Amino acid sequence: DLDLAVEGALVSKFRNGGQTCVCANRIIVQAGVYETFAAKLSARVNAMMVGPGTQPGVAIGPMINMAAVEKINRHVEDALAKGATIITDKPALPQGPQYV
């Protein structure tokens, strides 16, 4: 059930903005369902609102500090350098340096 798998991936990766030690760092997907899974996951991530956690509907709040922002940016740069592809749209981020 790909919808259930996407939901599980979202919960595992994005809980607390991905800032917990138990969040998934890799999602392994069988090649035969990868394109469908990636499209479904991308659509769900694109629908997530980024902003202050005090606002209704916000799914991803700010990172805890600039060190966390820098770490995320390093991970993204490293993944792209190793052949990764970004499959989501860049969200409209609120003002403030701690939103990624």
C-alpha positions in Angstrom: 0.0 0.0 0.0 2.0 3.0 -1.3 -0.3 5.6 0.4 0.4 4.0 3.7 4.1 3.8 3.0 4.1 7.5 2.0 2.3 8.4 5.3 4.8 6.3 7.3 7.7 8.0 5.6 6.3 11.5 6.3 5.7 10.7 9.9 9.1 9.1 10.3 11.0 11.9 8.6 9.1 15.1 9.4 8.1 14.7 13.1 9.3 17.7 15.0 10.6 19.2 11.7 12.9 16.3 11.3 14.8 17.4 14.4 14.7 14.2 16.5 17.3 11.5 16.8 14.8 8.9 15.7 13.8 10.5 12.4 14.5 8.4 9.2 17.6 9.4 7.3 17.1 7.1 4.4 14.0 5.7 2.7 14.5 2.6 0.7 12.0 2.1 -2.1 11.7 -0.9 -4.4 12.6 0.1 -8.0 9.3 -1.0 -9.5 7.3 1.4 -7.4 9.9 4.2 -7.0 8.4 6.7 -9.5 4.9 6.4 -8.1 6.1 6.5 -4.5 8.3 9.6 -5.2 5.4 11.4 -6.9 3.1 10.7 -4.0 5.7 11.7 -1.4 6.6 14.9 -3.3 3.0 15.9 -3.6 2.5 15.4 0.2 5.7 17.3 1.1 4.8 20.2 -1.3 1.4 20.5 0.5 3.1 20.9 3.9 3.1 24.5 5.2 6.3 25.9 6.6 6.1 28.6 9.3 5.8 29.3 13.0 4.4 26.4 14.9 1.9 28.7 16.5 0.0 29.2 13.3 -2.8 26.9 12.3 -1.9 24.4 9.5 1.8 24.7 9.9 3.5 21.3 9.5 7.2 22.3 9.6 8.4 25.0 12.0 11.8 26.7 12.2 15.0 24.8 12.9 16.2 24.9 16.5 19.3 27.0 15.7 21.6 28.1 12.8 23.8 25.1 13.4 20.8 22.9 12.5 20.2 25.0 9.3 23.8 24.7 8.3 23.8 20.9 8.9 20.7 20.5 6.7 22.3 22.6 4.0 25.5 20.5 4.1 23.4 17.3 3.8 21.5 18.6 0.8 24.7 19.8 -0.9 26.4 16.5 -0.2 23.5 14.5 -1.6 23.3 16.6 -4.7 27.0 16.2 -5.3 26.6 12.5 -5.1 23.8 12.4 -7.7 20.6 13.0 -5.7 17.7 14.8 -7.3 15.4 17.2 -5.5 11.8 16.1 -6.3 9.8 18.7 -4.4 9.1 22.4 -5.2 10.9 24.9 -3.1 8.3 26.2 -0.6 7.7 29.8 0.1 9.6 30.2 3.3 8.6 32.6 6.0 11.1 35.4 6.8 13.8 34.4 9.2 17.1 32.6 8.9 16.0 29.3 10.6 13.6 28.1 8.0 14.9 25.5 5.5 
